[in-house]
């Protein structure tokens, strides 16, 4: 089961993730935030957007929105945006 180990706000609607399988990638949530929905609308405010937190390896906001780490991982992989982290020798 994939988990998000860390998430770093990069600006705009971009978040850099480190996943539990030693991969990382940057997710641009602009298209997600542009969709209609009561849980998505608050994310249009950048201050609110960057108030995300991790809970049990998932990306969450205080309004109850939770994004699946597996879905984020799969989306980044399908777009060719997932990279393997280099381990120190």
Buried (B, 14 or more C-beta within 10 A) or exposed (E): EBBBBEBEBEEEBBBEBBBEBEBBBBBBBEEBBEEEEEEBEBBEEEEBBBBBEBEEBBBBBEBEBEBBBBEBBEBBEEEEEBEEEEEEE
